[in-house]
Amino acid sequence: MKIKSLLALLTAVLFFSCKDGKTEVAESENFKITVDVIANKEDDFCLLYTTDGTSNFQNNAVWQHVKGSADQQSVVFNLPKDVKPTQLRFDVGFNKQQEEIVLKGIAFEYKGKKKESRGTEMRLFFRPDESKCTFDGETGVIKALVTNGQKQVPSLYPQEVYLGPELKKLTN
């Protein structure tokens, strides 16, 4: 009887180990965007994406909670399975108490292909929504604007002619 129990336990362990391995493979096949930022206060970030080549951002969004820290941290957005984005937009700083946010780098990954962008190259891919924020492409500093006494939620829109082709290189 003990041998049957031991075999059942061993089978269960092997089954769940293999299942976990398959889950990791499936996640690695999703399009992944990693943003390295400094955000001093706890916040939520939103990545919006399109799949039709336009910058008409509707309901396609992935949210991530961000812990406040004076240290650089990585915020990872995994797009749904089989989604191949054609344009991306970042909305950051929903916390009205948030100070400036510093974008240090961004990486795009899909099925073993990777494109990283740091420093001034990031401004080739993203531009600020000038009605909501400023974005210093040299330092990566994103500052929310205040309009009629209301702090705006900063949005970084794509530089379509540069970002679109880079995303396409990863998904083809």
C-alpha positions as CSV (number, residue, x, y, z in Angstrom):
1,M,0.0,0.0,0.0
2,K,2.8,2.4,0.8
3,I,4.3,1.8,-2.6
4,K,1.0,2.8,-4.3
5,S,0.8,6.0,-2.2
6,L,4.4,6.8,-3.0
7,L,3.8,6.3,-6.8
8,A,0.7,8.4,-6.6
9,L,2.6,11.2,-4.9
10,L,5.5,11.0,-7.4
11,T,3.1,11.1,-10.3
12,A,1.3,14.2,-8.9
13,V,4.7,15.9,-8.4
14,L,5.8,15.2,-12.0
15,F,2.4,16.2,-13.4
16,F,2.4,19.6,-11.6
17,S,6.1,20.2,-12.4
18,C,5.5,19.6,-16.1
19,K,2.3,21.8,-16.0
20,D,4.3,24.6,-14.4
21,G,7.0,24.3,-17.1
22,K,4.3,24.7,-19.8
23,T,2.9,27.8,-18.2
24,E,6.3,29.4,-18.3
25,V,6.7,28.7,-22.0
26,A,3.2,30.1,-22.7
27,E,4.0,33.3,-20.8
28,S,7.4,33.8,-22.6
29,E,5.5,33.7,-25.9
30,N,3.4,36.7,-25.0
31,F,4.6,40.1,-26.1
32,K,6.3,41.7,-23.0
33,I,7.1,45.3,-22.3
34,T,9.4,46.1,-19.4
35,V,9.7,49.7,-18.2
36,D,12.5,50.8,-15.9
37,V,11.2,53.7,-13.8
38,I,11.7,55.7,-10.6
39,A,8.3,56.5,-9.1
40,N,8.6,57.8,-5.5
41,K,5.0,57.1,-4.6
42,E,2.7,54.0,-5.0
43,D,0.8,54.2,-8.2
44,D,-0.8,52.4,-11.1
45,F,0.5,52.5,-14.7
46,C,-1.5,51.6,-17.8
47,L,-0.1,50.4,-21.1
48,L,-2.5,50.8,-24.0
49,Y,-2.0,49.1,-27.3
50,T,-3.4,48.9,-30.8
51,T,-3.2,46.0,-33.3
52,D,-4.5,47.7,-36.4
53,G,-1.6,50.1,-37.0
54,T,-3.4,53.2,-35.8
55,S,-3.0,55.2,-32.6
56,N,-6.7,55.0,-31.8
57,F,-6.3,53.6,-28.3
58,Q,-9.6,52.2,-27.1
59,N,-10.1,49.4,-24.6
60,N,-6.9,47.4,-25.1
61,A,-5.1,48.1,-21.9
62,V,-2.9,46.3,-19.3
63,W,-2.6,47.7,-15.8
64,Q,0.3,47.3,-13.3
65,H,0.5,48.4,-9.7
66,V,3.8,50.2,-8.9
67,K,5.3,50.3,-5.4
68,G,6.6,53.7,-4.4
69,S,10.4,53.8,-4.3
70,A,13.3,56.2,-4.8
71,D,15.2,53.3,-6.4
72,Q,14.8,52.2,-10.0
73,Q,12.3,49.4,-10.5
74,S,11.1,47.3,-13.4
75,V,7.4,47.3,-14.3
76,V,6.4,44.4,-16.6
77,F,3.4,44.4,-18.9
78,N,2.5,41.1,-20.5
79,L,0.1,41.5,-23.3
80,P,-2.6,38.8,-23.9
81,K,-1.7,35.7,-25.8
82,D,-1.3,36.1,-29.6
83,V,-1.5,40.0,-29.4
84,K,1.0,41.7,-31.7
85,P,0.9,45.4,-30.9
86,T,1.4,47.9,-33.6
87,Q,1.5,51.0,-31.4
88,L,1.8,51.6,-27.6
89,R,0.9,54.4,-25.2
90,F,1.8,54.7,-21.5
91,D,-0.4,56.4,-18.9
92,V,1.5,57.0,-15.6
93,G,1.0,58.9,-12.5
94,F,-2.7,58.3,-11.6
95,N,-1.8,59.0,-8.0
96,K,-2.4,62.7,-7.6
97,Q,0.4,62.9,-5.0
98,Q,2.9,61.4,-7.4
99,E,6.0,63.5,-8.0
100,E,7.8,63.4,-11.3
101,I,8.4,60.0,-12.7
102,V,11.8,59.1,-14.3
103,L,11.7,56.7,-17.3
104,K,15.1,55.0,-17.3
105,G,14.6,52.5,-20.1
106,I,12.2,50.3,-21.9
107,A,12.5,46.8,-23.4
108,F,10.2,45.0,-25.9
109,E,10.4,41.2,-26.1
110,Y,8.6,38.6,-28.2
111,K,9.5,35.0,-28.9
112,G,13.2,35.4,-28.2
113,K,13.6,38.8,-30.0
114,K,14.3,41.8,-27.9
115,K,14.7,45.6,-28.4
116,E,16.0,47.7,-25.6
117,S,15.9,51.5,-25.5
118,R,17.7,53.7,-23.0
119,G,18.5,57.4,-22.7
120,T,17.8,59.7,-25.5
121,E,16.7,56.9,-27.9
122,M,13.4,56.6,-25.9
123,R,12.3,60.0,-27.3
124,L,12.5,58.5,-30.7
125,F,9.7,56.1,-29.7
126,F,7.6,58.2,-27.4
127,R,6.4,61.8,-27.1
128,P,4.4,63.5,-24.4
129,D,0.7,64.4,-24.6
130,E,1.6,68.1,-24.3
131,S,-1.8,68.9,-22.8
132,K,-1.1,66.5,-19.8
133,C,2.7,66.4,-19.2
134,T,6.2,67.2,-20.2
135,F,8.8,64.5,-21.1
136,D,12.5,65.3,-21.1
137,G,14.1,62.9,-23.6
138,E,17.5,63.6,-22.2
139,T,16.8,62.7,-18.6
140,G,13.6,60.6,-18.9
141,V,11.7,62.9,-16.5
142,I,8.0,62.9,-16.9
143,K,6.2,65.8,-15.2
144,A,2.4,66.1,-14.9
145,L,0.9,69.4,-15.8
146,V,-1.7,71.2,-13.7
147,T,-4.7,72.6,-15.6
148,N,-7.4,74.6,-13.8
149,G,-6.0,73.4,-10.5
150,Q,-6.2,69.7,-11.5
151,K,-3.1,67.5,-11.9
152,Q,-3.3,65.7,-15.2
153,V,-2.4,62.0,-15.7
154,P,0.8,62.0,-17.9
155,S,0.5,60.1,-21.2
156,L,3.4,59.1,-23.5
157,Y,2.1,58.6,-27.0
158,P,4.1,56.7,-29.7
159,Q,6.2,58.4,-32.3
160,E,4.3,56.3,-34.8
161,V,6.9,56.4,-37.7
162,Y,9.6,55.0,-35.4
163,L,7.8,52.7,-32.9
164,G,5.5,50.9,-35.3
165,P,8.4,49.5,-37.5
166,E,10.4,48.5,-34.4
167,L,7.4,46.5,-33.0
168,K,6.8,44.9,-36.4
169,K,10.5,43.7,-36.5
170,L,9.8,41.8,-33.3
171,T,6.5,40.2,-34.3
172,N,7.5,39.1,-37.9
